């Protein structure tokens, strides 16, 4: 598991009615070896977990005290 995670909170995008996948894709494409991405969402993003899983990303899900979901994505190098 990486030691450095970048963070992307997609809740503001979703609140504005913007589909967040393009923002997530842009961040995921910049992930380097030893890095990961934390996506914060207002719901559990199973389609995203499945999509990135099919691309070789592992994930860990954490339900946050405020009701949001934090999903850590990384690749085993």
C-alpha positions as CSV (number, residue, x, y, z in Angstrom):
1,X,0.0,0.0,0.0
2,X,1.3,3.5,-0.9
3,X,2.6,5.9,1.8
4,X,1.3,8.9,-0.1
5,X,-2.3,9.5,-1.0
6,X,-3.7,12.4,-2.9
7,X,-7.2,13.4,-2.0
8,X,-10.2,14.3,-4.2
9,X,-13.5,15.3,-2.6
10,X,-16.2,14.9,-5.2
11,X,-19.1,16.0,-3.0
12,X,-19.0,19.6,-4.3
13,X,-19.1,18.4,-7.9
14,X,-22.0,16.0,-7.2
15,X,-23.9,18.8,-5.3
16,X,-23.6,20.9,-8.5
17,X,-25.0,18.1,-10.6
18,X,-21.6,17.4,-12.3
19,X,-20.6,13.8,-13.0
20,X,-17.2,13.4,-11.2
21,X,-15.7,10.6,-13.2
22,X,-13.7,12.9,-15.5
23,X,-12.1,14.6,-12.4
24,X,-11.4,11.2,-10.9
25,X,-9.9,9.9,-14.1
26,X,-7.6,12.9,-14.4
27,X,-6.3,12.3,-10.9
28,X,-6.0,8.6,-11.3
29,X,-4.0,9.0,-14.5
30,X,-1.4,11.1,-12.6
31,X,-0.8,8.5,-9.9
32,X,2.8,7.4,-9.8
33,X,4.4,4.4,-8.2
34,X,4.1,4.6,-4.4
35,X,1.1,6.9,-4.6
36,X,-2.6,6.4,-4.3
37,X,-5.8,8.4,-4.4
38,X,-8.5,8.9,-1.8
39,X,-11.9,9.7,-3.3
40,X,-14.4,11.2,-0.8
41,X,-18.1,10.7,-1.9
42,X,-21.5,11.2,-0.4
43,X,-22.3,7.5,-1.2
44,X,-20.5,4.3,-1.7
45,X,-19.2,4.5,-5.3
46,X,-19.4,0.8,-6.2
47,X,-19.3,1.4,-10.0
48,X,-16.1,3.4,-9.6
49,X,-14.6,0.6,-7.4
50,X,-15.5,-2.0,-10.0
51,X,-14.2,0.1,-12.9
52,X,-10.9,0.9,-11.3
53,X,-10.6,-2.7,-10.0
54,X,-10.8,-3.9,-13.6
55,X,-7.9,-1.6,-14.3
56,X,-5.7,-3.2,-11.6
57,X,-6.4,-0.8,-8.8
58,X,-7.0,-2.1,-5.3
59,X,-9.3,-0.3,-2.9
60,X,-10.1,0.1,0.7
61,X,-13.4,1.6,1.8
62,X,-14.0,3.6,5.0
63,X,-17.4,5.0,6.1
64,X,-16.8,8.4,7.6
65,X,-18.4,9.8,10.8
66,X,-20.1,12.6,8.7
67,X,-21.8,9.9,6.5
68,X,-19.4,10.3,3.6
69,X,-17.4,7.5,2.1
70,X,-13.6,7.5,1.6
71,X,-12.2,5.1,-0.9
72,X,-8.5,4.6,-1.1
73,X,-7.2,3.4,-4.5
74,X,-3.8,2.2,-5.3
75,X,-1.9,-0.3,-7.5
76,X,0.5,-2.9,-6.2
77,X,3.7,-2.3,-8.0
